[in-house]
Amino acid sequence: MPKNSVCGNRNNGPRKRPVQQLDEDNPIVQAFRNYSNELTAKHDKHERIIKLSRDITIESKRIIFFLHSIDSRKENKDKILEEAETRLNKLIKVNFRDVALELRNQDVYQFRTAYSPGLQEFIEAYTYMEYLREEEGKSVSDWEALQSVMQYEADEIKEITADNQATVDEAVAEKNPDKFKFFVDPTEYVLGLSDLTGELMRRCINSLGSGDTDTCLDTCKVLQDFYTGYISLNCQRARELWRKITTMRQSVLKAENVCYNVKVRGGEAAKWGATFDHKPAEDVDEGFY
């Protein structure tokens, strides 16, 4: 029997199969080509929204830091609030408009993770600006009021091919402009508003340093009202909201510690300061178990 006669190959290795060309006219191949193009377009859109959201997050943080520079001794409140409102309106008109264009005719919940951080940070900055702007009411806008200012109109005008229809089409375009909006998810609003309590806690502490004890007491009362409202929510399955409520409780305890120093030490509270390293015990009932 001759050697290697079984498989017909000297090295007894697998035979190389000829490379077959894909039939591009095959319906299955065309379907998968379309799926690939759709996924690529979706991933590209997701990355663009992430970049836009990152810019919104950075600018919102800068605005919050700028708002904390308000000092009653310098009497700079009106000037800072005016500039902060201008910068926030620019975010609405430019940055959120670009995100809304990306989400146009799309399922916004598919891209929620892409724009969620920027939206929450913006809500925190916007509501904090409104809180500081109100002298007595200390009210902030709800999500419907925020949604109403995020309405846009397309700048593009459809090309007119027929000359005899030009006048009619222009009249219709003026009466019915192409409108779109950035969808403000109520859940995102609740999460973003919960972050406002952290800024209120910082304002309470900063007011103690500047000697404005009345602001400390007022801010602490607002924090307690926020915490009372949030623990009334049924959020056992909402992990992110549960985590924010826990952080909110720590902010309330810090503000209450500041007010305790104000009541006990009076005018010397700012000089002595306060200790904020007392964390709640694990077995303490937080009121929402």
Disulfide bonds with the S-S distance in Angstrom:
none
